[in-house]
Amino acid sequence: MRAPSTMVVETPTRKVRKRKFIDLFCGAGGSSTGALRAAVRLGIEIEMLAINHWEKAIDTHALNHPDVHHMHEDLGAIDPRKAVDEIAMGRTIDILWASPECTEFSYSRGGKPIFGQSRATAWHPLRWMDQLNIKKVIIENVSSFRAWGPSDANGKPIKKRRGETYRQYLDMIRSMGYTVEARVLNAADYGAAQARRRLFIIAVKGSRKKIRWPQSTHAPAGSLPGLLPYRGAKEIIDWSIRGKSIFNRKKPHAQKTLERILIGGSKYWPLLRPFLPILRAHLLARSIDEPIPTVAAGGTHIGLAEPILVQVSGQTPDFSGTRGEEIAAWLEIHARRRFVILDDDTDMGVDTEISSHLIQTEFLTGLTMPLAEVALEHLMSRRI
């Protein structure tokens, strides 16, 4: 009896289309990195367009992400439809990510006058939403963006009308056919070694759509069961880079800088522990076991102060050129210290002379990656 023949039927492979992603105000690539990493984890291909007005940012972004479309353009002048037509991307976009300029909304301004040109960058994403078919939009800014309101004749915010323009902003997005939600998230809650609180506005095309938010993965040690403890700054500092002594510098530190280091030193150096002096208006210091504070664009307001023991052998070291009272204060704690500045825009190193840095760039994607991952999963699971 002849054995029955076996017939192999080939199942046609389902072609999965690339997801279209636009990164406005892309900078050097932090947000794009998070989105692309999320896509890799989900097994999704992304076609991305990154736009910025600063040539150096675009050059750096291109080095970090050579497979991404790049445009060096002023977002106030560029035509969204022509931009996507130029690269044959199509006018239906899955995700638009926008990080407008935030300095005009920051509490750190202390009520200083606001300039309309910078403030106007927040409106650019809405023009893209109006001219293209965008399924999901994520807009990121400082938490005080929620206080956005009219200004008086001198350019200062009118206190009685705080938040008025922000509410109008959300209403305008809703009027374009989007479901909108906004939350303030902390990057440290999602595995970044940085305590960075930012407002995220998520808009999904369609009315009464369900908006998904990422679940927290980390919390202060012992505070919430089931969550991992916060990551400390010590995990992202490159300890192999040597710092400089505070003494005999070509340009001595300012008095306030030395005071900030001294205050932190009185707490941490008796235990011979490095710490992070915060070089802002207050005189605080932070343990390297905690997440690094919010790193702003300047990147020069957080220091690393590390104790080094030296033997003086009964002799007075030669600290000529520095202030005697400051030297005496330092020697009361321990001997010489070293002080180095942490750099914020670590992926801005286009030029070889600024290629070294102290912070690993992975922390820059702390919030982008989980938000992008949830957004991409949502797009795959539902037709929106």
VMD Tcl script that draws the C-alpha trace (Angstrom):
set ca {
  {0.00 0.00 0.00}
  {1.43 3.30 -1.02}
  {1.89 5.95 1.69}
  {-0.18 9.07 1.24}
  {1.73 11.99 -0.20}
  {2.42 15.04 1.97}
  {1.53 18.38 0.43}
  {3.25 21.49 1.79}
  {1.13 24.61 1.63}
  {3.06 27.87 1.85}
  {1.37 30.56 3.87}
  {1.85 33.97 2.32}
  {3.88 36.28 4.54}
  {1.88 39.23 5.77}
  {3.54 42.46 4.82}
  {3.66 44.85 7.77}
  {3.79 48.48 6.73}
  {6.24 50.90 8.22}
  {4.88 53.25 10.84}
  {5.32 56.93 10.01}
  {6.85 59.05 12.80}
  {7.65 62.79 12.76}
  {9.88 64.37 15.42}
  {9.47 68.16 15.54}
  {12.11 70.15 17.47}
  {14.16 66.93 17.29}
  {17.34 68.32 18.87}
  {20.26 65.92 18.82}
  {18.08 62.82 18.89}
  {17.00 61.93 22.43}
  {13.29 61.58 21.62}
  {14.01 59.84 18.32}
  {16.29 57.37 20.09}
  {13.53 56.46 22.53}
  {10.99 55.96 19.75}
  {13.34 53.85 17.64}
  {14.29 51.68 20.63}
  {10.60 51.15 21.37}
  {10.03 50.10 17.76}
  {12.87 47.57 17.93}
  {11.41 46.04 21.09}
  {8.02 45.72 19.37}
  {9.44 44.44 16.09}
  {8.12 47.42 14.14}
  {9.80 49.33 11.33}
  {9.62 53.11 11.48}
  {10.05 55.71 8.78}
  {11.03 58.89 10.60}
  {11.30 62.55 9.68}
  {13.29 64.76 12.08}
  {13.15 68.56 11.85}
  {15.05 71.27 13.72}
  {16.01 74.88 13.09}
  {19.54 74.47 14.52}
  {22.04 73.14 12.00}
  {24.34 71.61 14.61}
  {21.44 69.69 16.14}
  {20.47 68.26 12.76}
  {24.09 67.32 12.00}
  {24.34 65.50 15.32}
  {20.96 63.82 14.83}
  {22.13 62.60 11.43}
  {25.24 61.07 13.03}
  {23.12 59.31 15.65}
  {20.40 58.24 13.21}
  {21.71 58.05 9.62}
  {18.61 56.19 8.35}
  {16.22 58.99 9.35}
  {15.01 61.77 7.01}
  {16.42 65.11 8.19}
  {15.37 68.68 7.49}
  {17.16 71.78 8.70}
  {14.21 74.16 8.65}
  {12.45 76.83 10.66}
  {9.20 75.20 11.80}
  {7.46 78.54 11.59}
  {8.13 78.72 7.86}
  {8.04 75.12 6.64}
  {4.93 73.78 4.83}
  {3.99 70.40 6.40}
  {2.49 68.99 3.20}
  {5.47 69.96 1.08}
  {7.82 68.52 3.71}
  {6.29 65.03 3.61}
  {5.74 65.17 -0.17}
  {9.41 65.98 -0.70}
  {10.46 62.64 0.82}
  {7.41 60.70 -0.45}
  {6.39 59.92 3.13}
  {2.69 60.32 2.55}
  {0.25 62.62 4.33}
  {-1.05 60.01 6.79}
  {1.23 59.97 9.83}
  {1.02 57.51 12.72}
  {2.75 59.55 15.44}
  {3.80 63.18 15.67}
  {6.15 63.93 18.57}
  {6.77 67.59 19.40}
  {8.91 69.22 22.11}
  {8.40 72.99 21.65}
  {10.71 75.47 23.34}
  {10.02 75.35 27.07}
  {12.06 78.22 28.56}
  {9.21 80.70 28.21}
  {6.98 78.55 30.41}
  {9.52 77.51 33.04}
  {9.12 78.50 36.70}
  {12.85 79.22 36.72}
  {12.20 82.40 34.73}
  {10.87 84.03 37.91}
  {8.21 86.06 36.13}
  {10.58 87.57 33.57}
  {9.01 89.02 30.41}
  {8.02 86.51 27.73}
  {8.89 86.99 24.09}
  {6.13 86.08 21.65}
  {8.42 84.52 19.06}
  {9.64 81.82 21.44}
  {6.20 81.31 22.93}
  {4.73 80.82 19.44}
  {6.65 77.56 18.90}
  {3.96 75.75 20.92}
  {1.46 76.42 18.12}
  {3.53 74.76 15.38}
  {2.38 71.16 16.10}
  {-1.25 72.23 15.64}
  {-0.51 73.44 12.13}
  {0.87 70.00 11.26}
  {-2.21 68.38 12.77}
  {-4.42 70.63 10.67}
  {-2.66 70.00 7.35}
  {-1.87 66.27 7.70}
  {-3.84 63.20 8.78}
  {-2.08 62.40 12.06}
  {-3.38 59.51 14.16}
  {-1.63 60.22 17.43}
  {0.18 63.30 18.77}
  {2.47 63.56 21.80}
  {3.48 67.06 22.91}
  {6.05 67.41 25.70}
  {6.89 70.47 27.78}
  {7.65 71.65 31.32}
  {4.88 71.17 33.88}
  {4.38 74.94 34.18}
  {3.15 74.93 30.58}
  {-0.26 74.42 32.23}
  {-0.05 77.99 33.59}
  {0.23 79.47 30.08}
  {-1.96 82.54 29.86}
  {-2.12 86.09 28.46}
  {0.61 88.63 29.18}
  {0.37 92.33 29.98}
  {1.84 95.20 27.99}
  {5.26 94.58 29.59}
  {5.30 90.93 28.57}
  {4.65 89.56 32.07}
  {1.98 86.89 32.71}
  {-1.34 88.13 34.11}
  {-1.79 86.14 37.33}
  {-5.60 86.20 37.31}
  {-5.60 84.58 33.85}
  {-3.06 81.83 34.52}
  {-3.81 78.72 32.49}
  {-6.31 80.42 30.18}
  {-4.28 80.00 27.00}
  {-3.36 76.43 27.96}
  {-7.03 75.47 28.25}
  {-7.71 77.13 24.89}
  {-4.80 75.19 23.44}
  {-6.32 71.86 24.49}
  {-9.75 72.94 23.25}
  {-8.29 73.77 19.84}
  {-6.82 70.26 19.59}
  {-10.22 68.78 20.53}
  {-11.91 70.94 17.90}
  {-9.69 69.29 15.29}
  {-11.28 65.92 16.08}
  {-8.95 64.57 18.77}
  {-9.45 63.01 22.18}
  {-6.99 64.76 24.52}
  {-5.46 63.95 27.91}
  {-2.53 65.54 29.77}
  {-0.39 64.27 32.63}
  {2.84 65.23 34.39}
  {5.24 62.27 34.41}
  {8.58 61.78 36.16}
  {11.32 60.07 34.14}
  {12.64 58.38 37.29}
  {9.35 56.45 37.56}
  {10.16 54.74 34.25}
  {13.74 53.66 34.85}
  {15.72 56.80 34.01}
  {18.43 57.83 36.48}
  {17.07 61.37 36.37}
  {14.24 62.99 38.32}
  {12.74 64.93 35.44}
  {9.08 65.96 35.62}
  {7.50 66.88 32.29}
  {3.98 67.53 31.02}
  {2.82 65.20 28.26}
  {-0.24 65.99 26.14}
  {-1.49 62.98 24.19}
  {-4.08 63.43 21.43}
  {-5.69 60.53 19.53}
  {-7.65 61.08 16.34}
  {-11.35 60.53 16.92}
  {-13.85 61.29 19.67}
  {-13.99 59.36 22.95}
  {-10.90 57.32 22.14}
  {-9.12 55.47 24.92}
  {-5.71 56.94 25.66}
  {-3.13 54.57 27.09}
  {-0.38 55.69 29.44}
  {2.73 53.70 30.41}
  {2.79 52.04 33.82}
  {5.44 53.12 36.33}
  {8.27 50.63 36.82}
  {10.31 52.38 39.54}
  {9.71 54.27 42.79}
  {11.69 55.46 45.84}
  {13.16 52.41 47.56}
  {10.60 50.66 49.75}
  {7.75 53.05 48.92}
  {5.65 50.88 46.60}
  {5.66 47.07 46.56}
  {6.31 45.45 43.23}
  {8.25 48.38 41.77}
  {12.00 48.61 41.35}
  {13.94 51.23 43.37}
  {14.97 54.45 41.65}
  {18.25 54.30 39.75}
  {21.02 56.47 41.17}
  {23.17 59.06 39.42}
  {26.20 56.86 40.12}
  {24.97 54.43 37.44}
  {25.34 56.96 34.62}
  {28.49 58.82 35.67}
  {31.70 57.86 33.90}
  {34.02 57.56 36.89}
  {37.08 57.03 34.69}
  {37.18 60.70 33.68}
  {39.50 62.68 35.94}
  {38.32 65.96 37.36}
  {40.25 69.03 38.43}
  {41.15 70.30 41.86}
  {39.26 73.39 42.96}
  {42.65 75.00 43.66}
  {45.11 76.56 41.21}
  {42.54 76.85 38.42}
  {43.10 79.32 35.58}
  {39.64 80.69 36.36}
  {38.76 80.28 40.06}
  {35.27 79.10 40.96}
  {32.80 81.77 42.00}
  {32.22 82.25 45.71}
  {28.65 80.86 45.47}
  {29.90 77.73 43.70}
  {32.41 77.06 46.47}
  {29.75 77.66 49.11}
  {27.47 75.11 47.46}
  {30.25 72.53 47.35}
  {31.20 73.25 50.96}
  {27.62 72.79 52.20}
  {27.35 69.44 50.43}
  {30.80 68.47 51.64}
  {29.83 68.99 55.27}
  {27.18 66.29 54.80}
  {28.87 63.74 52.55}
  {32.65 64.05 52.88}
  {33.03 62.96 56.49}
  {31.95 59.58 55.05}
  {34.27 60.08 52.05}
  {31.27 59.97 49.70}
  {31.07 61.82 46.37}
  {27.98 63.98 45.87}
  {26.28 66.28 43.37}
  {26.34 70.00 44.25}
  {23.37 71.76 42.59}
  {24.62 75.01 41.08}
  {21.31 76.86 41.00}
  {19.71 79.49 43.22}
  {19.47 77.24 46.26}
  {22.35 75.63 48.18}
  {21.36 71.97 48.00}
  {23.34 68.82 47.35}
  {22.19 65.39 46.23}
  {23.49 61.91 46.88}
  {24.80 59.90 43.93}
  {22.47 57.12 45.12}
  {19.47 59.26 44.06}
  {18.41 60.08 40.49}
  {20.21 63.06 39.02}
  {18.12 66.27 39.14}
  {16.55 67.67 36.00}
  {19.29 68.49 33.49}
  {18.45 71.61 31.48}
  {19.85 72.76 28.16}
  {22.80 74.68 29.62}
  {24.15 71.55 31.25}
  {26.39 73.42 33.70}
  {24.27 73.54 36.86}
  {25.11 70.11 38.29}
  {28.56 69.26 39.54}
  {30.31 66.14 40.78}
  {32.41 66.70 43.91}
  {34.60 63.77 44.94}
  {36.96 63.64 47.93}
  {40.60 62.73 47.49}
  {42.83 62.12 50.52}
  {46.38 63.48 50.39}
  {49.13 63.52 52.98}
  {50.29 67.03 53.85}
  {53.22 65.86 56.08}
  {53.02 68.89 58.31}
  {53.77 71.28 55.47}
  {51.46 73.97 54.14}
  {50.60 73.26 50.49}
  {51.22 76.05 48.01}
  {47.78 77.33 47.02}
  {48.94 80.67 45.69}
  {46.43 82.51 43.57}
  {43.40 81.27 45.50}
  {41.62 82.80 48.43}
  {43.02 81.89 51.82}
  {39.70 81.72 53.65}
  {38.30 79.29 51.10}
  {41.38 77.07 51.38}
  {41.07 76.99 55.14}
  {37.41 76.00 54.90}
  {38.24 73.16 52.55}
  {41.07 71.83 54.65}
  {38.78 71.67 57.68}
  {36.80 68.91 55.95}
  {39.52 66.91 54.23}
  {42.29 67.72 51.81}
  {42.03 68.56 48.13}
  {38.85 67.84 46.21}
  {38.09 67.55 42.57}
  {35.19 69.22 40.88}
  {33.82 68.50 37.43}
  {30.80 69.70 35.50}
  {28.25 67.26 34.14}
  {27.32 67.91 30.53}
  {23.66 67.86 29.44}
  {23.77 67.66 25.64}
  {26.09 64.67 25.63}
  {25.09 63.64 22.14}
  {25.92 67.08 20.75}
  {29.56 66.05 20.30}
  {29.94 66.70 16.59}
  {33.28 68.36 17.17}
  {36.03 66.10 18.46}
  {37.00 68.49 21.21}
  {33.64 68.05 22.95}
  {33.22 64.34 22.34}
  {33.94 63.31 25.94}
  {31.29 63.60 28.61}
  {30.32 62.39 32.05}
  {26.73 61.20 31.58}
  {25.71 58.22 29.47}
  {23.15 59.33 26.91}
  {20.75 56.47 27.61}
  {19.06 58.44 30.39}
  {17.76 60.93 27.82}
  {15.20 58.39 26.61}
  {13.68 57.70 30.03}
  {10.16 58.92 29.16}
  {10.23 58.83 25.37}
  {10.69 55.09 25.13}
  {7.74 53.93 27.29}
  {5.40 56.55 25.81}
  {6.37 55.67 22.24}
  {6.09 51.96 22.98}
  {2.55 52.31 24.35}
  {1.57 54.54 21.42}
  {2.94 52.08 18.85}
  {1.27 49.12 20.56}
  {-2.00 51.03 20.51}
  {-1.68 51.72 16.80}
  {-1.02 48.05 16.09}
  {-3.90 46.73 18.20}
  {-6.64 49.10 17.08}
  {-7.65 50.90 13.94}
  {-7.67 54.56 14.81}
}
mol new
graphics top color blue
foreach p $ca { graphics top sphere $p radius 0.5 }
foreach p [lrange $ca 0 end-1] q [lrange $ca 1 end] { graphics top cylinder $p $q radius 0.2 }
display resetview
